[in-house]
Amino acid sequence: MGEVRRISSVLALLAVGACTTIQQGVPQRGSHYVAMGSSFAAGAGIGPTKPGTPERCGRTPNNYATLLAQRLGLDLDDQTCGGATTAHILGPWNELPAQIEAVTPETRLVTVTIGGNDLNYVGTLLAATCKPEAGLVIGGRKLACFKLAVPDADAYSRVEGGLRNVVQGVRERAPDATIVFVQYVTLVPEDSCDSAHFAPEKKALASTIGKRLAEITVKVANETGAKVLAADKLSRNHTTCDAEPWSIGLPPDYDGKGGAPWHPTAAGHAAIAEELATMLGR
């Protein structure tokens, strides 16, 4: 949890599956929509923090949930928060209530992007691309490199259990809601570039975490009746090293203005919102 707290601090600096059409359960204009998840859903660093929301969560008006709600005319309750794990969806996190408490019997749509922090995904990416002699320079502030932490089998098992509990909890609170897991965008490029320098073995580790999380999410969705937006597949040609990136890696002396390192960019969130609208038949 120490690494998660450090990652949350970095995000705070920046904050100041198959895609198919759903024939039933399409949320109508004005429907209650709850967005839950981590910084990948909150929109870390891609805009100002939403007024009246916890500064440390880094919820921005450019995140995919807000863009989707605007397009479809939905009543959004954005509960996303940087640094959140599956436990923080299901239970309180210090002063923050459980994200799932926002779900009510009137809720008709719930989107979820979660699990990366449970596996130290971004921490691994930062550790894998940080040069010890240089450290991390983000937003003009120099930080020590993160430690490389390899998730074990129990960590993956806990994520799977957590995702199942999220679906179960939503079903109990909102039986008529459509639940959509929005996958993490693909972050690890095929080839290295200035913003993505990996040692081969570290690159393989980071890539494995992303792929296994995606596989677990699809498994849980298939077995529980939830939907999946395959943002991982949609973004494979939009990594930080591609011509039209949907995410940013760790450029040298990064100023933080393009979003949090190893997170989706504003373009990535816009693309996800567009795909969600199509998926929902709107």
Secondary structure, DSSP 8 states (H G I E B T S, - for coil): -HHHHHHHHHHHHHH-------SS----TT-EEEEEESHHHHTTTSS---TTS-GGG---TTSHHHHHHHHHT-EEEE---TT--HHHHHS-BTTB--GGGG--TTEEEEEEE--TGGGTHHHHHHHHH--TTT-EEETTEEE---------HHHHHHHHHHHHHHHHHHHHH-TT-EEEEE-----S-SS-BTTB---HHHHHHHHHHHHHHHHHHHHHHHHHT-EEE-HHHHTTT-STTSSS-SEE---TTB-STT-STTEE-HHHHHHHHHHHHHHTT-
